[in-house]
């Protein structure tokens, strides 16, 4: 089935990740959402891999952050990812699903738990810290928190899953640009097509 074949943009992205792996920042990208007042909202996030057996991109976040309300208001987002060594840019459009502690789907609960345990203990601590975006307390007032490494996700931990539907790929070294678009086959599987366009 066409939908089960890895799309070529994903192969290009995996190759870019591999060739830029010596650069720590190669796993960071910008995620833009739309705020409730219609203005763009952008931030840098960490790539947490693809959802198993798919081209869906995983991002960990805090349920208390403003991006959750933005996604509830408008679930469409764009990733902009630039690889400084290979001069490649990926702009990935799609719809974001958020999976928090209130989700009752057993598969999604499992995906969230897997994402939690894939995170480092230091990364997990940010989800039990002060609310992001609120005024900072004096450091003396912040209580030290310890997490049991075997405990499951805390309530503030949320897994975001971006399901791509369009990808704009630019390679500045080769002066090459490709536009990828997805559609659905008769059996409901995702099919990707692409065309070369002017850089």
C-alpha positions as CSV (number, residue, x, y, z in Angstrom):
1,X,0.0,0.0,0.0
2,X,1.3,3.4,-0.9
3,X,0.5,4.9,2.5
4,X,2.9,2.3,4.2
5,X,5.9,3.4,2.1
6,X,8.2,6.0,3.8
7,X,7.6,9.3,2.0
8,X,10.6,10.8,0.4
9,X,10.6,13.9,2.5
10,X,11.0,11.8,5.6
11,X,14.0,10.0,4.0
12,X,15.5,13.4,3.2
13,X,14.9,14.6,6.8
14,X,16.4,11.4,8.3
15,X,19.4,11.9,6.1
16,X,19.7,15.5,7.2
17,X,19.5,14.5,10.8
18,X,22.2,11.9,10.3
19,X,24.6,14.2,8.4
20,X,24.1,17.0,11.0
21,X,24.1,14.7,14.1
22,X,27.5,16.1,15.3
23,X,25.7,19.4,15.9
24,X,23.6,19.4,19.1
25,X,21.2,22.0,17.8
26,X,20.2,19.9,14.8
27,X,17.5,18.3,16.9
28,X,15.9,21.7,17.6
29,X,13.3,23.3,15.3
30,X,10.8,26.1,15.4
31,X,7.1,25.4,15.9
32,X,4.6,28.1,14.9
33,X,1.0,28.1,16.0
34,X,-1.8,30.6,15.9
35,X,-2.8,32.4,19.1
36,X,-6.4,33.2,20.0
37,X,-6.0,36.8,18.8
38,X,-5.0,35.6,15.3
39,X,-1.3,36.5,15.7
40,X,1.5,34.0,15.1
41,X,3.2,32.4,18.0
42,X,6.6,30.7,17.6
43,X,9.1,28.8,19.8
44,X,12.0,26.4,19.6
45,X,11.2,22.8,20.6
46,X,13.1,19.5,20.6
47,X,12.4,16.7,18.0
48,X,11.4,13.6,20.0
49,X,11.3,11.3,17.0
50,X,8.5,9.9,14.7
51,X,5.5,8.2,16.1
52,X,6.3,4.5,15.5
53,X,5.5,3.3,12.0
54,X,4.4,6.7,10.7
55,X,5.6,10.2,9.5
56,X,4.0,11.9,12.5
57,X,6.4,14.1,14.5
58,X,6.5,14.0,18.3
59,X,7.1,16.9,20.6
60,X,7.0,17.0,24.4
61,X,5.5,20.0,26.1
62,X,3.9,21.3,29.3
63,X,0.1,21.4,29.6
64,X,0.4,24.7,31.4
65,X,2.2,26.4,28.5
66,X,0.3,28.8,26.2
67,X,0.7,26.6,23.1
68,X,-1.9,24.1,24.5
69,X,-4.6,26.7,24.4
70,X,-3.4,27.9,21.0
71,X,-3.7,24.3,19.6
72,X,-7.1,23.9,21.1
73,X,-8.2,27.1,19.4
74,X,-6.5,26.2,16.1
75,X,-4.8,22.8,15.7
76,X,-2.9,23.7,12.5
77,X,0.9,24.4,12.9
78,X,4.1,24.7,10.9
79,X,7.6,23.5,11.7
80,X,10.6,25.3,10.3
81,X,13.8,23.3,10.6
82,X,17.1,24.4,9.2
83,X,20.3,22.3,9.1
84,X,23.3,24.6,9.2
85,X,25.9,22.1,8.0
86,X,24.0,20.7,5.0
87,X,22.1,24.0,4.2
88,X,18.8,22.3,4.1
89,X,15.4,23.7,5.3
90,X,12.2,21.8,5.9
91,X,8.9,23.6,6.4
92,X,6.4,21.1,7.6
93,X,2.7,21.9,7.8
94,X,0.1,19.8,9.6
95,X,-2.4,19.3,12.3
96,X,-1.4,18.8,15.9
97,X,-3.0,16.5,18.3
98,X,-2.3,16.9,22.0
99,X,-2.2,13.8,24.3
100,X,-2.4,14.8,28.0
101,X,-3.4,12.9,31.2
102,X,-7.1,13.2,30.5
103,X,-6.9,11.1,27.3
104,X,-8.8,7.8,27.6
105,X,-7.5,6.1,24.5
106,X,-5.3,3.2,25.6
107,X,-3.0,3.5,22.6
108,X,-2.5,7.2,23.2
109,X,-1.9,6.7,26.9
110,X,0.8,4.2,25.9
111,X,2.4,6.7,23.5
112,X,2.4,9.4,26.2
113,X,4.0,7.0,28.7
114,X,6.6,5.9,26.1
115,X,7.5,9.6,25.4
116,X,7.8,10.3,29.2
117,X,10.2,7.4,29.8
118,X,12.2,8.3,26.7
119,X,13.0,11.7,28.3
120,X,15.9,12.2,30.6
121,X,15.3,12.6,34.4
122,X,16.5,16.2,34.2
123,X,14.0,16.9,31.4
124,X,11.1,15.4,33.4
125,X,11.8,17.8,36.3
126,X,10.6,20.8,34.3
127,X,7.0,19.5,34.4
128,X,6.9,19.7,38.2
129,X,8.5,23.2,38.4
130,X,6.7,26.5,38.4
131,X,4.1,27.3,35.8
132,X,5.8,28.5,32.6
133,X,5.0,32.1,31.6
134,X,4.1,33.3,35.1
135,X,6.3,35.7,37.2
136,X,9.4,34.0,38.6
137,X,9.7,33.5,42.3
138,X,12.8,34.3,44.3
139,X,15.1,31.3,44.0
140,X,15.0,30.8,47.8
141,X,11.3,30.2,47.6
142,X,11.5,27.5,44.9
143,X,11.3,24.0,46.6
144,X,13.5,21.2,45.4
145,X,11.5,18.4,43.9
146,X,12.5,14.8,43.4
147,X,10.9,12.4,41.0
148,X,11.0,8.6,41.2
149,X,12.5,7.5,37.8
150,X,10.0,4.6,37.7
151,X,7.0,6.8,38.1
152,X,4.8,7.5,35.1
153,X,4.1,10.9,33.5
154,X,3.0,13.8,35.8
155,X,-0.2,15.7,35.0
156,X,1.6,18.6,33.3
157,X,3.4,16.4,30.8
158,X,1.8,16.4,27.3
159,X,2.8,14.7,24.1
160,X,2.1,16.7,20.9
161,X,1.9,14.8,17.6
162,X,2.1,16.7,14.3
163,X,0.5,14.9,11.4
164,X,2.2,16.4,8.3
165,X,0.1,17.2,5.1
166,X,2.5,19.5,3.3
167,X,6.3,19.8,3.3
168,X,8.5,22.4,1.6
169,X,12.1,21.2,1.2
170,X,14.9,23.5,0.2
171,X,18.5,22.5,-0.4
172,X,20.7,25.7,-0.8
173,X,23.9,23.8,-1.6
174,X,22.2,22.2,-4.6
175,X,19.8,25.1,-5.3
176,X,17.0,22.6,-5.2
177,X,13.4,22.9,-3.9
178,X,10.6,20.4,-3.7
179,X,7.0,20.6,-2.6
180,X,5.4,17.5,-1.1
181,X,1.6,17.2,-0.6
182,X,-0.4,14.4,0.9
183,X,-3.8,13.0,-0.1
184,X,-5.7,9.9,0.9
185,X,-6.2,6.7,-1.2
186,X,-9.5,4.8,-1.5
187,X,-8.5,2.7,1.5
188,X,-7.8,5.7,3.6
189,X,-4.0,5.4,3.5
190,X,-1.9,8.5,3.1
191,X,-0.2,9.0,-0.3
192,X,2.5,11.6,-0.9
193,X,3.2,13.3,-4.2
194,X,5.9,15.9,-5.0
195,X,7.1,18.3,-7.6
196,X,10.3,20.3,-8.1
197,X,9.7,24.0,-7.8
198,X,11.9,27.1,-8.2
199,X,14.0,27.9,-5.1
